[in-house]
Amino acid sequence: MNHRLVPLLLLLLVACGDSDLKKVAKGLQITASSISTLQTTAIEANKVNLLTEDDTRYLLELCLEVNKAGKDAVSITRGLATLDNPTKTQLITILKPVIVAVDNAVVRTNFIKNEDSRLKFRAILLAIQSALNSIQVIIGVTT
Amino acid sequence: MTLALALIQLLNAAAPGIAELVVMIRKSDGTLAIIPMLDEADAQFDANIKQAMDWLTAHPKGGTK
């Protein structure tokens, strides 16, 4: 009986030693949800002429980039028991460009002329930036 | 400790399907629920992509609103 317990205990330890993985999954979940808010807010603001077509297009194209990178990151992370270095490198390659793009978008929110809208979009972008930064800290990206 | 022993007994009883059981434990334990979070994120990313593509298709660059 005992000889069967040892590998099972090891499996259990592996299953439990994944707090970094959990943080990455949570970061991706928050990113997806915040991007949804950004898209809906942009589309609604465009409908009432608070955001121009070009500004809305810029934001939605940025969102598309983040969504696609997010899906790739989910695909890589799914099925892992621990976050090893090769996986971290893969995640860095996928996420770094969108982290930079979101950073740029936060700076560029000045293009939004309506002050209320500008503050709203900046707040949502900061939430996305914060979620991506939390992943960045775990996988060790330095920009 | 009691919980860990119970889990081990459960795994022992179903040795052929250990990998699946580990996943089940991760799902049912609130602190290790990674897969449901990834599923939720993936579904949300899909919905986001559809919403953005629908708008961008309906509002082509250089087009008129």
Backbone of each chain as ProteinMPNN parsed JSONL, in Angstrom:
{"seq_chain_A": "MNHRLVPLLLLLLVACGDSDLKKVAKGLQITASSISTLQTTAIEANKVNLLTEDDTRYLLELCLEVNKAGKDAVSITRGLATLDNPTKTQLITILKPVIVAVDNAVVRTNFIKNEDSRLKFRAILLAIQSALNSIQVIIGVTT", "coords_chain_A": {"N_chain_A": [[0.831, -1.214, 0.0], [1.934, 1.276, 0.871], [3.887, 1.8, -1.078], [2.428, 2.701, -3.149], [1.513, 5.066, -2.269], [3.529, 7.019, -2.282], [4.138, 8.114, -4.988], [1.632, 9.206, -5.395], [1.401, 11.103, -3.384], [3.366, 12.853, -4.269], [2.216, 13.706, -6.651], [0.056, 15.082, -5.633], [1.346, 17.148, -4.285], [2.448, 18.519, -6.456], [0.126, 19.36, -7.682], [-0.725, 21.167, -5.829], [1.222, 23.131, -5.742], [0.968, 25.581, -7.238], [0.594, 28.357, -7.121], [1.515, 30.621, -8.483], [0.657, 30.044, -11.034], [-2.041, 30.181, -10.635], [-2.299, 32.897, -10.105], [-1.603, 33.958, -12.581], [-3.701, 32.926, -14.135], [-5.836, 34.234, -12.92], [-5.14, 36.872, -13.492], [-5.423, 36.835, -16.281], [-8.141, 36.373, -16.461], [-9.208, 38.713, -15.306], [-8.192, 40.56, -17.103], [-9.582, 39.832, -19.473], [-12.205, 40.41, -18.726], [-12.026, 43.174, -18.179], [-11.299, 44.157, -20.675], [-13.604, 43.599, -22.062], [-15.341, 45.426, -20.85], [-14.097, 47.803, -21.683], [-14.399, 47.671, -24.487], [-17.232, 47.656, -24.819], [-17.875, 50.094, -23.613], [-16.523, 51.852, -25.317], [-17.865, 51.409, -27.768], [-20.469, 52.177, -27.099], [-19.993, 54.868, -26.403], [-19.227, 55.844, -28.846], [-21.615, 55.638, -30.246], [-23.101, 57.731, -29.176], [-21.697, 59.862, -29.992], [-19.521, 60.605, -28.381], [-17.12, 59.61, -28.775], [-14.94, 59.467, -31.474], [-15.119, 57.851, -34.752], [-12.566, 57.065, -35.592], [-11.119, 57.077, -33.176], [-12.535, 55.156, -31.755], [-12.07, 52.968, -33.37], [-9.302, 52.734, -33.064], [-9.137, 52.005, -30.338], [-10.605, 49.582, -30.339], [-9.096, 48.022, -32.057], [-6.781, 47.815, -30.589], [-7.851, 46.37, -28.451], [-8.47, 43.988, -29.789], [-5.922, 42.991, -30.292], [-5.047, 42.501, -27.647], [-6.971, 40.637, -26.839], [-6.443, 38.468, -28.571], [-3.816, 37.807, -27.859], [-4.337, 37.151, -25.22], [-5.916, 34.854, -25.513], [-4.013, 33.131, -26.626], [-2.27, 32.985, -24.46], [-3.902, 31.75, -22.567], [-4.239, 29.288, -23.8], [-1.646, 28.254, -23.68], [-1.26, 28.121, -20.935], [-3.237, 26.432, -19.969], [-3.753, 23.248, -18.615], [-1.308, 23.02, -17.435], [0.685, 22.07, -14.579], [2.521, 23.373, -13.095], [4.271, 26.538, -13.269], [6.721, 26.688, -15.361], [10.113, 27.676, -16.421], [10.478, 27.643, -19.338], [7.799, 27.938, -20.128], [7.208, 30.408, -19.03], [8.846, 32.0, -20.633], [7.575, 31.672, -23.098], [5.13, 32.911, -22.526], [6.016, 35.497, -22.015], [6.888, 36.282, -24.568], [4.457, 36.37, -25.929], [2.88, 38.179, -24.435], [4.315, 40.571, -23.997], [4.333, 42.479, -26.23], [1.622, 43.379, -26.15], [1.423, 44.421, -23.634], [3.072, 46.64, -23.846], [1.611, 47.994, -25.822], [-0.781, 48.588, -24.465], [0.225, 50.204, -22.431], [1.05, 52.375, -24.009], [-1.457, 53.194, -24.929], [-2.667, 54.111, -22.607], [-1.204, 56.414, -22.159], [-1.933, 57.773, -24.431], [-4.578, 58.495, -24.081], [-5.275, 61.099, -24.01], [-6.21, 61.907, -26.428], [-8.914, 61.73, -26.388], [-11.561, 63.828, -26.408], [-13.8, 64.591, -24.804], [-14.084, 65.149, -21.389], [-15.159, 63.537, -19.27], [-15.452, 61.091, -20.575], [-12.803, 60.645, -21.239], [-11.613, 60.288, -18.708], [-12.989, 58.025, -17.877], [-12.231, 56.078, -19.804], [-9.506, 56.061, -19.338], [-9.422, 55.037, -16.743], [-10.409, 52.432, -17.144], [-8.47, 51.416, -18.87], [-6.292, 51.535, -17.163], [-6.995, 49.575, -15.353], [-6.791, 47.318, -16.965], [-4.09, 47.477, -17.575], [-3.057, 47.113, -15.036], [-3.852, 44.461, -14.485], [-2.429, 43.095, -16.471], [0.135, 43.81, -15.713], [0.312, 42.46, -13.301], [0.533, 39.86, -14.165], [2.881, 40.101, -15.551], [4.739, 40.578, -13.514], [4.785, 38.094, -12.283], [5.714, 36.382, -14.311], [8.091, 37.532, -14.788], [8.796, 39.663, -16.557], [10.624, 42.401, -17.759], [10.247, 45.75, -18.662]], "CA_chain_A": [[0.0, 0.0, 0.0], [2.77, 2.47, 0.979], [4.61, 2.081, -2.311], [1.519, 3.428, -4.052], [1.229, 6.397, -1.705], [4.594, 8.0, -2.554], [3.879, 8.911, -6.203], [0.376, 9.956, -5.258], [1.706, 12.288, -2.582], [4.102, 13.772, -5.137], [1.229, 14.305, -7.564], [-0.743, 16.029, -4.85], [2.186, 18.32, -4.041], [2.541, 19.262, -7.716], [-1.165, 20.01, -7.904], [-0.914, 22.267, -4.881], [2.286, 24.118, -5.825], [0.746, 26.333, -8.468], [-0.012, 29.652, -6.812], [1.853, 31.537, -9.575], [-0.243, 29.706, -12.139], [-3.356, 30.708, -10.271], [-2.259, 34.356, -10.268], [-1.628, 34.229, -14.028], [-5.074, 32.655, -14.586], [-6.684, 35.324, -12.412], [-4.782, 38.053, -14.282], [-6.038, 36.699, -17.611], [-9.592, 36.507, -16.264], [-9.496, 40.135, -15.087], [-7.911, 41.236, -18.376], [-10.698, 39.558, -20.388], [-13.384, 41.131, -18.251], [-11.795, 44.617, -18.334], [-11.327, 44.453, -22.113], [-15.03, 43.596, -22.417], [-15.864, 46.725, -20.409], [-13.523, 48.846, -22.548], [-15.029, 47.597, -25.816], [-18.63, 48.07, -24.735], [-17.884, 51.536, -23.324], [-16.103, 52.555, -26.54], [-18.937, 51.312, -28.777], [-21.583, 53.017, -26.631], [-19.572, 56.271, -26.493], [-19.251, 56.198, -30.275], [-23.028, 55.785, -30.649], [-23.608, 59.047, -28.762], [-20.719, 60.846, -30.485], [-18.508, 61.013, -27.399], [-15.86, 59.044, -29.271], [-14.984, 59.452, -32.948], [-14.931, 56.539, -35.39], [-11.14, 56.726, -35.59], [-10.711, 56.756, -31.799], [-13.159, 53.873, -31.405], [-11.336, 51.94, -34.131], [-7.992, 52.572, -32.413], [-9.309, 51.246, -29.094], [-11.053, 48.207, -30.616], [-7.962, 47.283, -32.633], [-5.93, 47.504, -29.428], [-8.534, 45.283, -27.722], [-8.304, 42.749, -30.559], [-4.546, 42.535, -30.021], [-4.982, 41.949, -26.282], [-7.807, 39.424, -26.817], [-5.752, 37.356, -29.253], [-2.686, 37.424, -26.99], [-4.933, 36.506, -24.048], [-6.314, 33.481, -25.889], [-2.774, 32.346, -26.753], [-1.749, 32.753, -23.103], [-4.784, 30.734, -21.949], [-3.944, 28.016, -24.446], [-0.362, 27.763, -23.147], [-1.354, 27.893, -19.48], [-4.192, 25.355, -19.695], [-3.191, 21.904, -18.519], [-0.034, 23.001, -16.703], [0.609, 21.898, -13.124], [3.38, 24.43, -12.537], [4.71, 27.529, -14.25], [8.174, 26.534, -15.477], [10.785, 28.773, -17.137], [10.136, 27.702, -20.769], [6.438, 28.48, -20.273], [7.3, 31.848, -18.756], [9.423, 32.63, -21.832], [6.506, 31.708, -24.106], [4.156, 33.934, -22.118], [6.662, 36.807, -22.2], [6.874, 36.568, -26.01], [3.078, 36.684, -26.335], [2.246, 39.295, -23.709], [5.094, 41.814, -23.949], [3.853, 43.504, -27.173], [0.34, 43.992, -25.768], [1.681, 45.237, -22.435], [3.587, 47.916, -24.37], [0.507, 48.67, -26.526], [-1.714, 49.139, -23.464], [0.941, 51.335, -21.811], [0.956, 53.503, -24.953], [-2.848, 53.65, -24.989], [-2.927, 54.901, -21.39], [-0.609, 57.737, -22.412], [-2.618, 58.427, -25.551], [-6.0, 58.786, -23.826], [-5.499, 62.54, -24.179], [-6.888, 62.159, -27.702], [-10.363, 61.751, -26.162], [-11.822, 65.245, -26.103], [-14.743, 64.716, -23.691], [-13.312, 64.861, -20.169], [-15.723, 62.385, -18.555], [-15.092, 59.879, -21.322], [-11.344, 60.451, -21.135], [-11.329, 59.727, -17.378], [-13.549, 56.667, -17.838], [-11.378, 55.177, -20.591], [-8.208, 55.931, -18.664], [-9.61, 54.139, -15.591], [-10.519, 51.04, -17.622], [-7.148, 51.023, -19.378], [-5.41, 51.307, -16.01], [-7.36, 48.258, -14.792], [-6.188, 46.318, -17.863], [-2.644, 47.588, -17.369], [-2.756, 46.518, -13.738], [-3.985, 42.999, -14.605], [-1.293, 42.601, -17.274], [1.347, 43.986, -14.901], [0.374, 41.402, -12.278], [1.061, 38.67, -14.858], [4.265, 40.449, -15.889], [5.558, 40.403, -12.311], [4.928, 36.663, -12.013], [6.553, 35.712, -15.313], [9.416, 38.139, -14.748], [9.096, 40.552, -17.682], [11.011, 43.781, -17.448], [10.114, 46.551, -19.877]], "C_chain_A": [[0.861, 1.259, 0.0], [3.482, 2.819, -0.321], [3.728, 2.818, -3.317], [1.279, 4.855, -3.559], [2.259, 7.445, -2.127], [4.336, 8.79, -3.845], [2.596, 9.732, -6.106], [0.572, 11.212, -4.431], [2.439, 13.328, -3.428], [3.148, 14.482, -6.096], [0.419, 15.392, -6.861], [0.043, 17.306, -4.592], [2.295, 19.176, -5.297], [1.25, 20.036, -7.943], [-1.355, 21.214, -6.995], [0.105, 23.388, -5.049], [2.153, 25.047, -7.014], [0.15, 27.706, -8.195], [0.312, 30.688, -7.878], [0.924, 31.318, -10.76], [-1.635, 30.267, -11.883], [-3.398, 32.224, -10.47], [-2.301, 34.731, -11.743], [-3.048, 34.034, -14.557], [-6.005, 33.779, -14.144], [-6.423, 36.604, -13.203], [-5.414, 38.015, -15.66], [-7.548, 36.892, -17.53], [-9.972, 37.984, -16.106], [-9.254, 40.925, -16.376], [-9.086, 41.066, -19.33], [-11.924, 40.375, -20.011], [-13.223, 42.649, -18.441], [-11.82, 45.025, -19.802], [-12.785, 44.499, -22.588], [-15.655, 44.943, -22.046], [-15.372, 47.841, -21.327], [-14.223, 48.859, -23.907], [-16.458, 48.134, -25.798], [-18.73, 49.579, -24.491], [-17.516, 52.329, -24.571], [-17.229, 52.562, -27.577], [-20.124, 52.202, -28.378], [-21.234, 54.505, -26.74], [-19.586, 56.741, -27.941], [-20.684, 56.447, -30.746], [-23.566, 57.171, -30.308], [-22.599, 60.162, -29.062], [-19.767, 61.389, -29.422], [-17.121, 60.506, -27.805], [-15.956, 58.957, -30.796], [-14.807, 58.026, -33.467], [-13.464, 56.108, -35.295], [-10.658, 56.334, -34.19], [-11.281, 55.409, -31.361], [-12.407, 52.733, -32.099], [-9.977, 51.662, -33.471], [-8.124, 51.7, -31.156], [-9.702, 49.795, -29.362], [-9.936, 47.376, -31.251], [-6.953, 46.915, -31.539], [-6.52, 46.319, -28.654], [-8.368, 43.95, -28.446], [-6.932, 42.133, -30.303], [-4.469, 41.847, -28.655], [-5.784, 40.643, -26.204], [-7.085, 38.224, -27.436], [-4.565, 36.864, -28.419], [-3.206, 36.682, -25.755], [-5.319, 35.07, -24.348], [-5.075, 32.577, -26.025], [-2.213, 32.002, -25.373], [-2.583, 31.697, -22.376], [-4.426, 29.355, -22.49], [-2.65, 27.401, -23.897], [-0.503, 27.344, -21.681], [-2.23, 26.692, -19.129], [-3.463, 24.0, -19.616], [-1.855, 21.839, -17.796], [-0.281, 22.749, -15.221], [1.456, 22.961, -12.434], [3.834, 25.349, -13.665], [6.239, 27.437, -14.348], [8.779, 27.637, -16.356], [10.482, 28.799, -18.64], [8.736, 28.278, -21.015], [6.441, 29.979, -20.028], [7.839, 32.583, -19.975], [8.374, 32.746, -22.936], [5.511, 32.824, -23.8], [4.724, 35.342, -22.306], [6.566, 37.22, -23.669], [5.491, 37.014, -26.464], [2.598, 37.995, -25.714], [3.003, 40.621, -23.791], [4.591, 42.861, -24.955], [2.541, 44.159, -26.733], [0.486, 44.815, -24.483], [2.178, 46.619, -22.873], [2.455, 48.707, -25.035], [-0.482, 49.3, -25.544], [-1.063, 50.324, -22.741], [0.836, 52.573, -22.704], [-0.454, 54.082, -24.983], [-3.2, 54.5, -23.771], [-2.402, 56.317, -21.598], [-1.428, 58.506, -23.443], [-4.086, 58.759, -25.291], [-6.311, 60.276, -23.947], [-6.225, 62.862, -25.486], [-8.41, 62.239, -27.517], [-10.745, 63.144, -25.638], [-12.763, 65.426, -24.901], [-14.069, 64.26, -22.387], [-13.825, 63.638, -19.409], [-15.319, 61.074, -19.235], [-13.604, 59.583, -21.171], [-10.992, 59.796, -19.789], [-11.806, 58.276, -17.277], [-12.64, 55.68, -18.582], [-10.024, 54.973, -19.924], [-8.319, 54.962, -17.484], [-9.679, 52.676, -16.043], [-9.161, 50.548, -18.127], [-6.174, 50.75, -18.238], [-5.712, 49.962, -15.344], [-6.739, 47.143, -15.632], [-4.672, 46.291, -17.656], [-2.243, 46.897, -16.063], [-2.832, 44.989, -13.789], [-2.794, 42.421, -15.377], [0.017, 42.725, -16.484], [1.475, 42.9, -13.844], [0.911, 40.106, -12.897], [2.556, 38.871, -15.128], [5.202, 40.204, -14.701], [5.825, 38.911, -12.061], [5.865, 35.995, -13.025], [7.897, 36.409, -15.486], [9.775, 38.993, -15.937], [9.573, 41.876, -17.154], [10.937, 44.58, -18.727], [11.095, 47.71, -19.861]], "O_chain_A": [[0.593, 2.2, -0.748], [3.663, 3.996, -0.635], [4.231, 3.478, -4.226], [0.895, 5.735, -4.329], [1.921, 8.615, -2.31], [4.316, 10.02, -3.806], [2.5, 10.821, -6.671], [-0.008, 12.257, -4.725], [2.175, 14.526, -3.323], [3.252, 15.687, -6.324], [0.141, 16.456, -7.414], [-0.502, 18.407, -4.665], [2.241, 20.404, -5.225], [1.266, 21.201, -8.339], [-2.057, 22.163, -7.344], [-0.116, 24.492, -4.551], [3.129, 25.278, -7.728], [-0.703, 28.174, -8.95], [-0.517, 31.553, -8.162], [0.468, 32.264, -11.401], [-2.308, 30.758, -12.79], [-4.396, 32.77, -10.94], [-2.953, 35.704, -12.121], [-3.55, 34.855, -15.325], [-6.861, 34.221, -14.91], [-7.355, 37.333, -13.545], [-5.889, 39.035, -16.159], [-8.158, 37.496, -18.413], [-10.944, 38.446, -16.704], [-10.009, 41.841, -16.703], [-9.543, 42.038, -19.932], [-12.591, 40.956, -20.867], [-14.175, 43.33, -18.821], [-12.301, 46.106, -20.142], [-13.15, 45.336, -23.414], [-16.403, 45.527, -22.831], [-16.143, 48.724, -21.703], [-14.594, 49.917, -24.415], [-16.846, 48.948, -26.637], [-19.566, 50.256, -25.088], [-18.124, 53.361, -24.855], [-17.513, 53.592, -28.187], [-20.705, 52.891, -29.218], [-22.08, 55.312, -27.125], [-19.916, 57.891, -28.227], [-20.936, 57.35, -31.544], [-24.382, 57.726, -31.044], [-22.641, 61.242, -28.474], [-19.265, 62.506, -29.548], [-16.1, 60.918, -27.255], [-16.932, 58.437, -31.337], [-14.403, 57.123, -32.735], [-13.154, 54.963, -34.968], [-9.89, 55.385, -34.032], [-10.611, 54.624, -30.691], [-12.145, 51.686, -31.507], [-9.56, 50.511, -33.339], [-7.333, 50.783, -30.937], [-9.203, 48.881, -28.704], [-9.841, 46.172, -31.013], [-6.354, 45.84, -31.567], [-5.807, 45.398, -28.255], [-8.155, 42.914, -27.818], [-6.799, 40.923, -30.123], [-3.906, 40.761, -28.523], [-5.346, 39.671, -25.59], [-7.113, 37.118, -26.896], [-4.339, 35.661, -28.29], [-2.598, 35.713, -25.301], [-5.081, 34.174, -23.539], [-5.085, 31.421, -25.6], [-1.744, 30.888, -25.139], [-2.043, 30.854, -21.659], [-4.323, 28.384, -21.74], [-2.568, 26.192, -23.679], [0.065, 26.34, -21.252], [-2.002, 26.018, -18.125], [-2.649, 23.677, -20.481], [-1.322, 20.754, -17.562], [-1.305, 23.153, -14.67], [1.144, 23.394, -11.325], [3.788, 24.994, -14.843], [6.96, 28.021, -13.539], [8.054, 28.429, -16.958], [10.247, 29.879, -19.183], [8.515, 29.008, -21.981], [5.763, 30.732, -20.727], [7.355, 33.661, -20.318], [8.283, 33.765, -23.62], [5.104, 33.578, -24.684], [4.01, 36.262, -22.705], [6.211, 38.356, -23.982], [5.363, 37.923, -27.283], [1.982, 38.819, -26.389], [2.396, 41.684, -23.667], [4.432, 44.024, -24.584], [2.361, 45.363, -26.92], [-0.241, 45.786, -24.275], [1.753, 47.639, -22.331], [2.34, 49.918, -24.85], [-0.963, 50.412, -25.765], [-1.722, 51.327, -22.471], [0.569, 53.675, -22.225], [-0.635, 55.297, -25.054], [-3.933, 55.483, -23.879], [-3.067, 57.295, -21.257], [-1.596, 59.721, -23.345], [-4.771, 59.254, -26.185], [-7.477, 60.669, -23.981], [-6.785, 63.947, -25.641], [-9.115, 62.753, -28.385], [-10.306, 63.566, -24.568], [-12.548, 66.312, -24.075], [-13.557, 63.144, -22.293], [-13.039, 62.805, -18.958], [-14.911, 60.106, -18.593], [-13.197, 58.435, -20.998], [-10.18, 58.872, -19.734], [-11.144, 57.422, -16.688], [-12.32, 54.605, -18.076], [-9.465, 53.877, -19.937], [-7.415, 54.158, -17.253], [-9.091, 51.794, -15.416], [-8.754, 49.419, -17.852], [-5.337, 49.852, -18.326], [-4.811, 49.294, -14.837], [-6.229, 46.157, -15.1], [-4.058, 45.227, -17.574], [-1.233, 46.196, -15.995], [-1.988, 44.302, -13.214], [-2.225, 41.399, -14.992], [0.891, 41.863, -16.572], [2.579, 42.463, -13.518], [1.641, 39.353, -12.252], [3.372, 37.963, -14.963], [6.31, 39.693, -14.864], [6.927, 38.517, -11.681], [6.695, 35.161, -12.663], [8.749, 35.939, -16.24], [10.946, 39.055, -16.31], [8.999, 42.421, -16.211], [11.477, 44.174, -19.755], [11.133, 48.499, -20.805]]}, "seq_chain_B": "MTLALALIQLLNAAAPGIAELVVMIRKSDGTLAIIPMLDEADAQFDANIKQAMDWLTAHPKGGTK", "coords_chain_B": {"N_chain_B": [[-4.793, 17.693, 7.188], [-6.394, 15.414, 7.461], [-8.018, 15.848, 5.284], [-6.132, 15.715, 3.236], [-5.347, 13.017, 3.438], [-7.758, 11.821, 2.806], [-8.004, 12.638, 0.17], [-5.827, 11.345, -0.927], [-6.578, 8.69, -0.576], [-8.739, 8.652, -2.252], [-7.518, 9.135, -4.717], [-5.932, 6.861, -4.807], [-7.81, 4.901, -5.029], [-8.663, 5.178, -7.564], [-6.589, 4.791, -9.436], [-6.015, 4.496, -12.298], [-7.062, 6.81, -13.439], [-5.68, 9.101, -12.59], [-4.656, 11.638, -13.419], [-6.929, 12.982, -14.363], [-8.35, 13.073, -12.009], [-6.795, 14.75, -10.424], [-7.208, 17.127, -11.745], [-9.946, 17.387, -11.255], [-9.912, 17.749, -8.486], [-8.626, 20.159, -8.363], [-10.54, 21.725, -9.516], [-12.678, 21.567, -7.727], [-11.69, 22.543, -5.363], [-11.594, 25.59, -3.897], [-9.26, 27.181, -3.694], [-7.638, 26.334, -5.684], [-8.724, 26.588, -8.143], [-8.037, 26.727, -11.08], [-8.481, 25.96, -13.748], [-11.294, 26.464, -14.306], [-11.155, 29.281, -14.186], [-9.503, 29.871, -16.346], [-11.063, 28.851, -18.408], [-13.229, 30.587, -18.272], [-11.979, 33.034, -18.845], [-11.101, 32.491, -21.454], [-13.524, 32.124, -22.863], [-14.578, 34.684, -22.552], [-12.647, 36.227, -23.906], [-13.141, 35.265, -26.497], [-15.785, 36.188, -26.928], [-15.293, 38.912, -26.783], [-13.626, 39.29, -29.016], [-15.412, 38.719, -31.085], [-17.297, 40.79, -30.718], [-15.7, 43.077, -31.174], [-14.808, 42.625, -33.796], [-17.248, 42.601, -35.174], [-18.036, 45.283, -34.894], [-15.895, 46.624, -36.156], [-16.089, 45.618, -38.736], [-18.524, 46.64, -39.502], [-17.915, 49.29, -39.514], [-15.913, 50.306, -41.535], [-12.537, 51.437, -42.173], [-12.201, 54.723, -43.343], [-14.748, 54.71, -44.251], [-18.189, 55.893, -44.162], [-20.234, 56.896, -41.426]], "CA_chain_B": [[-4.199, 16.359, 7.121], [-7.499, 14.488, 7.195], [-8.437, 16.08, 3.897], [-5.075, 15.198, 2.364], [-5.459, 11.549, 3.446], [-8.97, 11.466, 2.06], [-7.699, 12.83, -1.245], [-4.912, 10.273, -1.334], [-7.381, 7.467, -0.678], [-9.552, 8.793, -3.454], [-6.604, 8.928, -5.85], [-5.523, 5.465, -4.78], [-8.931, 4.055, -5.461], [-8.9, 5.349, -8.992], [-5.255, 4.975, -9.985], [-5.903, 4.674, -13.754], [-7.476, 8.144, -13.889], [-5.114, 10.064, -11.63], [-4.544, 12.996, -13.972], [-8.262, 13.572, -14.37], [-8.764, 13.342, -10.632], [-6.08, 15.946, -9.956], [-7.94, 18.255, -12.33], [-11.216, 17.51, -10.523], [-9.633, 18.323, -7.171], [-8.316, 21.57, -8.572], [-11.779, 22.447, -9.797], [-13.601, 21.617, -6.596], [-11.061, 23.266, -4.274], [-11.641, 27.013, -4.227], [-7.94, 27.807, -3.782], [-6.878, 25.793, -6.812], [-9.653, 26.514, -9.276], [-7.376, 27.415, -12.189], [-9.084, 25.631, -15.041], [-12.508, 27.266, -14.543], [-10.789, 30.678, -14.449], [-8.998, 29.941, -17.721], [-12.226, 28.65, -19.288], [-14.008, 31.825, -18.265], [-11.196, 34.041, -19.578], [-11.101, 32.121, -22.874], [-14.856, 32.421, -23.414], [-14.725, 36.143, -22.596], [-11.812, 36.708, -25.019], [-13.876, 34.94, -27.739], [-16.913, 37.12, -27.049], [-14.707, 40.232, -27.062], [-13.146, 39.308, -30.406], [-16.592, 38.808, -31.947], [-17.872, 42.132, -30.593], [-14.811, 44.053, -31.832], [-14.828, 42.364, -35.244], [-18.555, 43.042, -35.684], [-18.038, 46.755, -35.006], [-14.901, 47.042, -37.152], [-16.619, 45.264, -40.058], [-19.622, 47.574, -39.805], [-17.366, 50.655, -39.602], [-14.592, 50.19, -42.179], [-11.713, 52.66, -42.197], [-12.478, 55.544, -44.521], [-16.171, 54.647, -44.557], [-18.984, 56.913, -43.477], [-21.13, 56.305, -40.43]], "C_chain_B": [[-5.262, 15.317, 6.783], [-7.944, 14.603, 5.749], [-7.417, 15.495, 2.931], [-5.153, 13.678, 2.287], [-6.678, 11.097, 2.649], [-8.725, 11.583, 0.562], [-6.802, 11.707, -1.771], [-5.68, 8.962, -1.512], [-8.22, 7.488, -1.956], [-8.711, 8.536, -4.7], [-6.208, 7.463, -5.958], [-6.595, 4.559, -5.367], [-9.128, 4.126, -6.965], [-7.589, 5.595, -9.725], [-5.209, 5.172, -11.506], [-6.238, 6.095, -14.213], [-6.923, 9.251, -13.018], [-5.093, 11.491, -12.178], [-5.893, 13.7, -13.941], [-8.715, 13.938, -12.962], [-8.072, 14.579, -10.071], [-6.798, 17.181, -10.475], [-9.244, 18.478, -11.577], [-11.005, 18.152, -9.164], [-9.366, 19.811, -7.3], [-9.59, 22.37, -8.825], [-12.629, 22.618, -8.549], [-13.012, 22.365, -5.403], [-10.967, 24.74, -4.66], [-10.271, 27.651, -4.409], [-7.166, 27.345, -5.01], [-7.7, 25.758, -8.088], [-9.096, 27.263, -10.487], [-8.105, 27.184, -13.505], [-10.395, 26.388, -15.283], [-12.188, 28.73, -14.832], [-10.302, 30.834, -15.887], [-10.137, 29.759, -18.722], [-13.031, 29.934, -19.416], [-13.296, 32.917, -19.063], [-11.254, 33.763, -21.08], [-12.43, 32.47, -23.537], [-15.062, 33.933, -23.542], [-13.886, 36.739, -23.723], [-12.523, 36.444, -26.356], [-15.008, 35.94, -27.976], [-16.406, 38.521, -27.392], [-14.284, 40.345, -28.526], [-14.335, 39.453, -31.353], [-17.173, 40.224, -31.922], [-17.019, 43.164, -31.347], [-14.845, 43.872, -33.353], [-16.142, 42.834, -35.864], [-18.558, 44.557, -35.889], [-17.092, 47.201, -36.118], [-15.376, 46.725, -38.567], [-17.712, 46.248, -40.471], [-19.129, 49.012, -39.983], [-15.976, 50.606, -40.228], [-13.848, 51.524, -42.193], [-11.982, 53.429, -43.484], [-13.937, 55.533, -44.933], [-16.918, 55.757, -43.846], [-19.946, 56.236, -42.54], [-22.576, 56.52, -40.829]], "O_chain_B": [[-5.055, 14.453, 5.931], [-8.21, 13.605, 5.079], [-7.776, 14.862, 1.938], [-5.038, 13.105, 1.203], [-6.625, 10.112, 1.912], [-9.174, 10.745, -0.22], [-6.982, 11.197, -2.877], [-5.46, 8.223, -2.472], [-8.379, 6.475, -2.637], [-9.126, 7.822, -5.614], [-6.155, 6.897, -7.05], [-6.319, 3.602, -6.089], [-9.704, 3.217, -7.563], [-7.495, 6.509, -10.545], [-4.401, 5.978, -11.967], [-5.755, 6.539, -15.255], [-7.614, 10.231, -12.736], [-5.468, 12.435, -11.483], [-5.992, 14.862, -13.546], [-9.368, 14.959, -12.744], [-8.676, 15.361, -9.337], [-6.978, 18.159, -9.749], [-9.613, 19.617, -11.291], [-11.798, 18.988, -8.729], [-9.806, 20.617, -6.48], [-9.712, 23.523, -8.412], [-13.228, 23.672, -8.332], [-13.757, 22.782, -4.517], [-10.321, 25.084, -5.65], [-10.133, 28.578, -5.207], [-6.13, 27.925, -5.335], [-7.408, 24.99, -9.004], [-9.62, 28.308, -10.871], [-8.316, 28.118, -14.279], [-10.59, 26.912, -16.38], [-12.873, 29.36, -15.637], [-10.643, 31.803, -16.564], [-10.177, 30.426, -19.756], [-13.456, 30.32, -20.505], [-13.916, 33.631, -19.851], [-11.435, 34.68, -21.882], [-12.462, 33.037, -24.629], [-15.647, 34.406, -24.516], [-14.34, 37.645, -24.422], [-12.511, 37.297, -27.244], [-15.168, 36.468, -29.076], [-17.016, 39.23, -28.194], [-14.543, 41.35, -29.188], [-14.276, 40.221, -32.314], [-17.501, 40.788, -32.966], [-17.547, 44.014, -32.063], [-14.903, 44.848, -34.1], [-16.147, 43.402, -36.956], [-19.019, 45.054, -36.917], [-17.445, 48.057, -36.929], [-15.095, 47.48, -39.497], [-17.811, 46.637, -41.635], [-19.84, 49.851, -40.536], [-14.976, 50.836, -39.548], [-14.457, 52.594, -42.22], [-11.988, 52.856, -44.574], [-14.332, 56.252, -45.851], [-16.348, 56.475, -43.024], [-20.424, 55.135, -42.813], [-23.483, 56.094, -40.115]]}, "name": "protein", "num_of_chains": 2, "seq": "MNHRLVPLLLLLLVACGDSDLKKVAKGLQITASSISTLQTTAIEANKVNLLTEDDTRYLLELCLEVNKAGKDAVSITRGLATLDNPTKTQLITILKPVIVAVDNAVVRTNFIKNEDSRLKFRAILLAIQSALNSIQVIIGVTTMTLALALIQLLNAAAPGIAELVVMIRKSDGTLAIIPMLDEADAQFDANIKQAMDWLTAHPKGGTK"}
